[in-house]
Protein backbone atom coordinates (compact mmCIF):
# COMPACT_ATOMS: atom_id res chain seq x y z
CA UNK A 1 0.00 0.00 0.00
CA UNK A 2 1.45 3.40 -0.99
CA UNK A 3 1.70 6.03 1.74
CA UNK A 4 2.14 9.79 1.35
CA UNK A 5 4.52 11.95 3.33
CA UNK A 6 3.52 15.36 4.71
CA UNK A 7 4.86 17.30 1.73
CA UNK A 8 2.95 15.12 -0.73
CA UNK A 9 -0.27 15.58 1.21
CA UNK A 10 0.17 19.34 1.34
CA UNK A 11 0.86 19.52 -2.39
CA UNK A 12 -2.18 17.41 -3.19
CA UNK A 13 -4.43 19.52 -0.97
CA UNK A 14 -3.00 22.74 -2.37
CA UNK A 15 -3.68 21.62 -5.93
CA UNK A 16 -7.26 20.76 -5.04
CA UNK A 17 -7.82 24.07 -3.26
CA UNK A 18 -6.39 26.05 -6.14
CA UNK A 19 -8.53 24.05 -8.53
CA UNK A 20 -11.64 25.00 -6.57
CA UNK A 21 -10.66 28.65 -6.74
CA UNK A 22 -10.10 28.45 -10.48
CA UNK A 23 -13.45 26.72 -10.98
CA UNK A 24 -15.20 29.39 -8.94
CA UNK A 25 -13.63 32.10 -11.09
CA UNK A 26 -14.68 30.36 -14.31
CA UNK A 27 -18.32 30.04 -13.32
CA UNK A 28 -18.33 33.53 -11.79
CA UNK A 29 -19.58 32.21 -8.43
CA UNK A 30 -17.90 33.65 -5.30
CA UNK A 31 -15.88 30.88 -3.71
CA UNK A 32 -16.53 30.04 -0.03
CA UNK A 33 -12.76 29.94 0.33
CA UNK A 34 -12.61 33.59 -0.70
CA UNK A 35 -15.40 34.42 1.73
CA UNK A 36 -13.29 32.84 4.45
CA UNK A 37 -10.23 34.98 3.67
CA UNK A 38 -9.48 37.12 6.74
CA UNK A 39 -10.07 40.85 6.37
CA UNK A 40 -8.75 43.68 8.49
CA UNK A 41 -11.76 45.48 9.93
CA UNK A 42 -9.54 48.42 10.88
CA UNK A 43 -8.63 49.18 7.25
CA UNK A 44 -10.14 52.67 7.24
CA UNK A 45 -8.29 53.74 10.37
CA UNK A 46 -5.04 52.16 9.20
CA UNK A 47 -5.27 54.03 5.90
CA UNK A 48 -5.38 57.36 7.73
CA UNK A 49 -2.21 59.24 8.61
CA UNK A 50 -1.27 62.53 10.19
CA UNK A 51 1.57 64.56 8.70
CA UNK A 52 3.94 66.80 10.70
CA UNK A 53 3.21 70.49 10.56
CA UNK A 54 5.50 73.03 8.93
CA UNK A 55 5.39 76.74 9.76
CA UNK A 56 6.78 78.06 6.47
CA UNK A 57 7.12 77.07 2.83
CA UNK A 58 10.82 76.46 3.32
CA UNK A 59 10.16 74.23 6.33
CA UNK A 60 7.56 72.34 4.34
CA UNK A 61 10.09 71.65 1.57
CA UNK A 62 12.73 70.48 4.03
CA UNK A 63 10.22 68.28 5.84
CA UNK A 64 9.02 66.71 2.59
CA UNK A 65 12.60 66.03 1.53
CA UNK A 66 13.38 64.28 4.81
CA UNK A 67 10.21 62.18 4.61
CA UNK A 68 10.78 61.18 0.98
CA UNK A 69 13.88 59.11 1.83
CA UNK A 70 12.06 57.06 4.49
CA UNK A 71 11.20 54.48 1.86
CA UNK A 72 10.23 51.77 4.36
CA UNK A 73 7.53 53.96 5.94
CA UNK A 74 4.25 54.18 4.02
CA UNK A 75 2.99 57.13 6.04
CA UNK A 76 6.21 59.08 5.58
CA UNK A 77 5.99 58.61 1.81
CA UNK A 78 2.28 59.55 1.88
CA UNK A 79 3.07 62.77 3.74
CA UNK A 80 5.95 63.59 1.37
CA UNK A 81 3.56 63.22 -1.57
CA UNK A 82 0.90 65.34 0.13
CA UNK A 83 3.28 68.10 1.16
CA UNK A 84 4.99 68.31 -2.21
CA UNK A 85 1.67 68.34 -4.03
CA UNK A 86 0.54 71.24 -1.84
CA UNK A 87 3.75 73.11 -2.61
CA UNK A 88 3.35 72.45 -6.33
CA UNK A 89 -0.31 73.39 -6.52
CA UNK A 90 0.47 76.64 -4.72
CA UNK A 91 3.12 77.45 -7.36
CA UNK A 92 1.58 76.10 -10.59
CA UNK A 93 4.33 77.50 -12.82
CA UNK A 94 7.21 75.94 -10.85
CA UNK A 95 8.37 72.91 -12.87
CA UNK A 96 10.89 71.73 -10.25
CA UNK A 97 8.18 71.69 -7.59
CA UNK A 98 5.88 69.69 -9.87
CA UNK A 99 8.62 67.14 -10.64
CA UNK A 100 9.27 66.70 -6.91
CA UNK A 101 5.54 66.22 -6.29
CA UNK A 102 5.13 63.65 -9.04
CA UNK A 103 8.29 61.81 -7.97
CA UNK A 104 7.00 61.49 -4.40
CA UNK A 105 3.54 60.44 -5.56
CA UNK A 106 5.00 57.76 -7.85
CA UNK A 107 7.21 56.45 -5.03
CA UNK A 108 4.22 56.21 -2.68
CA UNK A 109 2.10 54.40 -5.26
CA UNK A 110 4.93 51.93 -5.91
CA UNK A 111 5.38 51.32 -2.20
CA UNK A 112 1.69 50.60 -1.51
CA UNK A 113 1.42 48.44 -4.64
CA UNK A 114 4.39 46.40 -3.46
CA UNK A 115 2.86 45.94 -0.01
CA UNK A 116 -0.29 44.70 -1.72
CA UNK A 117 1.61 42.20 -3.89
CA UNK A 118 3.28 40.64 -0.87
CA UNK A 119 -0.02 40.31 1.01
CA UNK A 120 -1.05 37.04 -0.64
CA UNK A 121 -3.80 36.35 1.91
CA UNK A 122 -5.27 39.83 1.21
CA UNK A 123 -5.60 40.68 4.89
CA UNK A 124 -4.68 44.34 4.33
CA UNK A 125 -5.89 44.82 0.77
CA UNK A 126 -8.77 47.02 1.92
CA UNK A 127 -6.31 49.43 3.54
CA UNK A 128 -4.03 49.46 0.50
CA UNK A 129 -6.96 50.04 -1.85
CA UNK A 130 -8.05 53.04 0.21
CA UNK A 131 -4.52 54.43 0.04
CA UNK A 132 -4.32 53.89 -3.71
CA UNK A 133 -7.73 55.52 -4.20
CA UNK A 134 -6.48 58.61 -2.41
CA UNK A 135 -3.26 58.61 -4.45
CA UNK A 136 -5.31 58.27 -7.64
CA UNK A 137 -7.39 61.31 -6.70
CA UNK A 138 -4.21 63.28 -6.10
CA UNK A 139 -2.91 62.18 -9.49
CA UNK A 140 -6.18 63.20 -11.15
CA UNK A 141 -5.69 66.73 -9.83
CA UNK A 142 -2.09 67.06 -11.01
CA UNK A 143 -1.56 65.05 -14.19
CA UNK A 144 -3.87 67.02 -16.54
CA UNK A 145 -2.35 70.29 -15.35
CA UNK A 146 1.15 68.88 -15.82
CA UNK A 147 0.40 67.89 -19.40
CA UNK A 148 -1.05 71.27 -20.17
CA UNK A 149 1.73 73.32 -18.57
CA UNK A 150 4.72 71.20 -19.67
CA UNK A 151 3.66 69.07 -22.66
CA UNK A 152 7.22 68.50 -23.89
CA UNK A 153 9.24 68.27 -20.70
CA UNK A 154 10.85 64.78 -20.63
CA UNK A 155 10.77 64.41 -16.84
CA UNK A 156 7.13 65.44 -16.63
CA UNK A 157 6.24 63.05 -19.45
CA UNK A 158 8.03 60.13 -17.77
CA UNK A 159 6.46 60.66 -14.36
CA UNK A 160 2.98 61.18 -15.77
CA UNK A 161 3.23 57.96 -17.79
CA UNK A 162 4.65 56.09 -14.79
CA UNK A 163 1.81 57.14 -12.49
CA UNK A 164 -0.99 56.54 -14.98
CA UNK A 165 0.28 53.10 -15.95
CA UNK A 166 0.72 52.15 -12.27
CA UNK A 167 -3.07 52.09 -11.99
CA UNK A 168 -3.53 49.98 -15.13
CA UNK A 169 -4.76 46.45 -14.53
CA UNK A 170 -4.18 43.30 -16.60
CA UNK A 171 -7.28 44.12 -18.62
CA UNK A 172 -6.01 47.59 -19.56
CA UNK A 173 -3.24 46.96 -22.10
CA UNK A 174 -4.14 50.14 -23.96
CA UNK A 175 -3.07 52.19 -20.93
CA UNK A 176 0.28 50.42 -20.84
CA UNK A 177 0.78 50.86 -24.58
CA UNK A 178 -0.07 54.55 -24.33
CA UNK A 179 2.48 54.91 -21.53
CA UNK A 180 5.14 53.20 -23.63
CA UNK A 181 4.43 55.64 -26.44
CA UNK A 182 4.85 58.60 -24.08
CA UNK A 183 8.03 57.16 -22.60
CA UNK A 184 9.49 56.75 -26.07
CA UNK A 185 8.66 60.38 -26.76
CA UNK A 186 10.52 61.40 -23.61
CA UNK A 187 13.57 59.40 -24.68
CA UNK A 188 13.55 61.15 -28.04
CA UNK A 189 13.55 64.51 -26.23
CA UNK A 190 16.27 63.55 -23.73
CA UNK A 191 17.64 59.97 -23.55
CA UNK A 192 19.16 60.55 -20.11
CA UNK A 193 16.15 62.17 -18.46
CA UNK A 194 15.59 61.04 -14.87
CA UNK A 195 18.68 58.84 -14.98
CA UNK A 196 17.30 56.44 -17.60
CA UNK A 197 13.95 55.92 -15.91
CA UNK A 198 12.03 55.85 -19.21
CA UNK A 199 14.19 53.01 -20.55
CA UNK A 200 13.81 51.05 -17.32
CA UNK A 201 10.03 51.46 -17.32
CA UNK A 202 9.68 50.45 -20.96
CA UNK A 203 11.88 47.40 -20.40
CA UNK A 204 9.78 46.25 -17.46
CA UNK A 205 6.54 46.83 -19.33
CA UNK A 206 7.73 44.81 -22.33
CA UNK A 207 8.71 41.97 -20.00
CA UNK A 208 5.24 41.97 -18.45
CA UNK A 209 3.12 42.75 -21.50
CA UNK A 210 1.73 39.65 -23.31
CA UNK A 211 3.06 39.12 -26.87
CA UNK A 212 -0.49 39.57 -28.12
CA UNK A 213 -0.17 43.25 -27.23
CA UNK A 214 3.39 43.71 -28.43
CA UNK A 215 5.29 42.58 -25.37
CA UNK A 216 8.41 40.47 -25.56
CA UNK A 217 11.81 39.89 -24.01
CA UNK A 218 13.83 40.92 -27.05
CA UNK A 219 12.12 44.32 -27.15
CA UNK A 220 12.68 44.70 -23.41
CA UNK A 221 16.37 43.86 -23.66
CA UNK A 222 17.16 46.81 -25.93
CA UNK A 223 15.75 49.30 -23.44
CA UNK A 224 17.14 47.57 -20.35
CA UNK A 225 20.67 47.52 -21.73
CA UNK A 226 20.32 51.22 -22.49
CA UNK A 227 19.05 51.84 -18.96
CA UNK A 228 22.03 49.96 -17.52
CA UNK A 229 24.46 52.09 -19.49
CA UNK A 230 22.79 55.27 -18.23
CA UNK A 231 22.17 54.09 -14.66
CA UNK A 232 24.68 51.36 -13.74
CA UNK A 233 23.83 51.85 -10.06
CA UNK A 234 20.12 50.99 -10.41
CA UNK A 235 19.56 47.52 -8.88
CA UNK A 236 16.19 47.10 -10.59
CA UNK A 237 17.76 47.32 -14.03
CA UNK A 238 20.32 44.65 -13.11
CA UNK A 239 17.59 42.31 -11.92
CA UNK A 240 15.37 42.93 -14.94
CA UNK A 241 18.33 42.24 -17.23
CA UNK A 242 18.99 38.98 -15.40
CA UNK A 243 15.40 37.90 -16.02
CA UNK A 244 15.60 38.92 -19.68
CA UNK A 245 18.91 37.16 -20.38
CA UNK A 246 17.72 34.04 -18.56
CA UNK A 247 14.47 33.94 -20.52
CA UNK A 248 16.42 34.23 -23.76
CA UNK A 249 18.68 31.34 -22.72
CA UNK A 250 21.85 33.42 -22.22
CA UNK A 251 22.93 31.95 -18.90
CA UNK A 252 26.38 33.57 -18.83
CA UNK A 253 24.95 37.05 -19.34
CA UNK A 254 22.23 36.38 -16.77
CA UNK A 255 24.72 35.31 -14.12
CA UNK A 256 26.99 38.22 -15.00
CA UNK A 257 24.13 40.66 -14.48
CA UNK A 258 23.20 38.93 -11.25
CA UNK A 259 26.76 39.17 -9.92
CA UNK A 260 26.83 42.88 -10.75
CA UNK A 261 23.61 43.27 -8.73
CA UNK A 262 25.23 41.56 -5.74
CA UNK A 263 28.25 43.87 -6.00
CA UNK A 264 26.34 47.17 -5.93
CA UNK A 265 26.89 49.58 -3.05
CA UNK A 266 23.55 50.55 -1.43
CA UNK A 267 22.63 54.21 -1.62
CA UNK A 268 21.35 55.86 1.56
CA UNK A 269 18.47 57.44 -0.37
CA UNK A 270 16.74 54.06 -0.66
CA UNK A 271 18.17 51.16 1.34
CA UNK A 272 14.81 49.39 1.04
CA UNK A 273 15.26 49.12 -2.71
CA UNK A 274 18.55 47.28 -2.34
CA UNK A 275 17.18 44.97 0.35
CA UNK A 276 14.25 44.11 -1.92
CA UNK A 277 16.36 43.54 -5.02
CA UNK A 278 18.87 41.40 -3.14
CA UNK A 279 15.95 39.29 -1.95
CA UNK A 280 14.95 38.81 -5.57
CA UNK A 281 18.58 38.17 -6.45
CA UNK A 282 18.81 35.36 -3.92
CA UNK A 283 15.74 33.73 -5.42
CA UNK A 284 17.08 34.03 -8.98
CA UNK A 285 20.51 32.69 -8.02
CA UNK A 286 18.92 29.75 -6.20
CA UNK A 287 16.74 28.93 -9.21
CA UNK A 288 19.75 29.14 -11.52
CA UNK A 289 21.71 26.75 -9.32
CA UNK A 290 24.40 29.15 -8.09
CA UNK A 291 24.23 28.57 -4.34
CA UNK A 292 27.39 30.57 -3.66
CA UNK A 293 25.87 33.65 -5.28
CA UNK A 294 22.59 33.04 -3.44
CA UNK A 295 24.52 32.96 -0.17
CA UNK A 296 26.21 36.24 -1.10
CA UNK A 297 22.84 37.91 -1.64
CA UNK A 298 21.49 36.45 1.61
CA UNK A 299 24.52 37.62 3.58
CA UNK A 300 24.54 41.14 2.18
CA UNK A 301 20.80 41.54 2.69
CA UNK A 302 20.96 40.24 6.26
CA UNK A 303 23.83 42.63 7.05
CA UNK A 304 21.94 45.57 5.55
CA UNK A 305 18.84 44.78 7.56
CA UNK A 306 20.83 44.47 10.79
CA UNK A 307 22.34 47.90 10.12
CA UNK A 308 18.92 49.36 9.30
CA UNK A 309 16.32 47.47 11.38
CA UNK A 310 13.39 49.55 10.09
CA UNK A 311 13.71 48.05 6.62
CA UNK A 312 10.74 45.92 5.60
CA UNK A 313 11.49 42.20 5.53
CA UNK A 314 8.98 41.35 2.76
CA UNK A 315 8.42 37.93 4.27
CA UNK A 316 5.47 36.23 2.57
CA UNK A 317 2.94 34.44 4.76
CA UNK A 318 2.23 30.82 3.92
CA UNK A 319 -0.83 30.35 1.70
CA UNK A 320 -2.30 26.87 1.03
CA UNK A 321 0.98 25.31 2.10
CA UNK A 322 3.19 27.53 -0.09
CA UNK A 323 5.61 30.28 0.89
CA UNK A 324 6.59 31.49 4.34
CA UNK A 325 8.77 29.71 6.90
CA UNK A 326 9.00 25.93 7.05
CA UNK A 327 6.23 25.07 9.57
CA UNK A 328 8.28 22.23 11.05
CA UNK A 329 11.74 23.80 11.37
CA UNK A 330 11.14 27.55 11.15
CA UNK A 331 13.64 27.76 8.29
CA UNK A 332 12.85 30.86 6.20
CA UNK A 333 12.04 30.66 2.51
CA UNK A 334 14.93 33.09 1.89
CA UNK A 335 18.16 32.69 3.84
CA UNK A 336 18.46 36.46 4.16
CA UNK A 337 15.28 36.53 6.27
CA UNK A 338 14.90 36.23 9.99
CA UNK A 339 13.29 33.04 11.26
CA UNK A 340 10.46 32.80 13.78
CA UNK A 341 13.01 32.17 16.54
CA UNK A 342 14.40 35.73 16.62
Order of alpha helices (4+ residues) and beta strands (2+ residues): alpha-alpha-alpha-alpha-alpha-alpha-alpha-alpha-alpha-alpha-alpha-alpha-alpha-alpha-alpha
